[in-house]
């Protein structure tokens, strides 16, 4: 999988999408559908989220799902193992989008 970042001049914001190397489609949870359960194995497609690199991990928090709902989940991407994992959160704040 490859994470592609792009800037939307129309919306004046950065968006991202996952593409499978060698072709194929992303799992159903990426894109227009969104599994927010604790059993989810991929984060929902989103925009207006925060992300940061911490060592071998990229951490993603919040944002706005493609369905328009504001998200408050936290995910990690292990760069070496090339896999996502949910980050347990005790963050008491509200769901957020367009933050840093």
C-alpha positions as CSV (number, residue, x, y, z in Angstrom):
1,X,0.0,0.0,0.0
2,X,1.1,3.5,-0.7
3,X,-0.3,6.7,1.0
4,X,-0.7,9.4,-1.6
5,X,-1.1,13.0,-0.4
6,X,-2.5,15.7,-2.7
7,X,-3.6,19.3,-2.4
8,X,-7.1,20.2,-3.5
9,X,-7.0,23.7,-4.9
10,X,-10.8,23.7,-5.0
11,X,-11.1,23.0,-1.2
12,X,-7.7,24.5,-0.3
13,X,-6.8,21.5,1.8
14,X,-4.7,18.4,1.7
15,X,-6.3,15.0,1.2
16,X,-5.0,11.5,1.0
17,X,-5.9,8.1,-0.4
18,X,-4.4,4.7,-0.2
19,X,-3.3,2.8,-3.3
20,X,-2.3,-0.8,-3.4
21,X,1.1,-1.3,-5.0
22,X,0.7,-3.6,-8.0
23,X,-3.0,-2.8,-8.5
24,X,-6.1,-4.0,-6.8
25,X,-8.6,-2.2,-4.6
26,X,-8.3,-1.0,-1.0
27,X,-10.3,-2.8,1.6
28,X,-13.9,-1.7,1.9
29,X,-13.2,0.2,5.1
30,X,-11.0,2.7,3.1
31,X,-12.9,5.2,1.0
32,X,-16.6,5.7,1.2
33,X,-17.5,3.3,4.0
34,X,-16.3,3.6,7.6
35,X,-16.0,1.0,10.3
36,X,-15.4,2.9,13.6
37,X,-15.7,-0.2,15.8
38,X,-12.8,-1.3,18.0
39,X,-12.4,-4.3,15.7
40,X,-11.7,-2.2,12.6
41,X,-8.3,-3.0,11.0
42,X,-8.0,0.2,8.8
43,X,-8.8,3.8,9.6
44,X,-11.8,5.4,7.8
45,X,-10.9,7.5,4.7
46,X,-10.7,11.1,6.0
47,X,-9.5,14.6,5.4
48,X,-8.8,17.6,7.7
49,X,-7.0,15.3,10.2
50,X,-3.8,15.7,12.1
51,X,-0.8,13.4,11.6
52,X,2.7,13.2,13.0
53,X,5.7,11.0,12.6
54,X,7.1,9.4,15.8
55,X,10.0,7.2,15.1
56,X,8.8,4.3,12.9
57,X,5.2,5.3,13.4
58,X,2.8,7.8,11.7
59,X,0.0,8.7,14.0
60,X,-3.4,10.0,12.6
61,X,-6.0,11.7,14.7
62,X,-9.5,12.9,14.0
63,X,-10.6,14.6,10.8
64,X,-13.7,14.5,8.7
65,X,-14.9,11.2,7.1
66,X,-16.0,11.1,3.5
67,X,-19.6,10.7,4.9
68,X,-19.2,14.2,6.5
69,X,-19.0,12.9,10.1
70,X,-16.3,14.4,12.3
71,X,-14.0,11.7,13.7
72,X,-12.2,11.3,17.0
73,X,-10.3,8.1,16.6
74,X,-6.5,7.7,16.7
75,X,-4.6,5.3,14.4
76,X,-0.9,4.4,14.0
77,X,0.9,3.2,10.8
78,X,3.9,1.0,11.5
79,X,6.3,2.1,8.7
80,X,8.5,-1.0,9.0
81,X,5.7,-3.6,9.3
82,X,3.4,-1.7,6.9
83,X,0.3,-2.2,9.0
84,X,-2.3,-0.1,10.8
85,X,-3.2,-0.4,14.5
86,X,-5.7,1.4,16.6
87,X,-4.3,3.6,19.4
88,X,-6.3,3.4,22.6
89,X,-7.2,6.9,23.5
90,X,-8.2,8.4,26.9
91,X,-8.4,11.8,25.2
92,X,-11.3,13.6,26.9
93,X,-11.8,16.2,24.2
94,X,-14.3,16.3,21.4
95,X,-14.0,14.9,17.9
96,X,-12.0,17.3,15.7
97,X,-11.3,18.3,12.2
98,X,-9.1,21.0,10.7
99,X,-6.8,21.0,13.7
100,X,-3.0,20.6,14.3
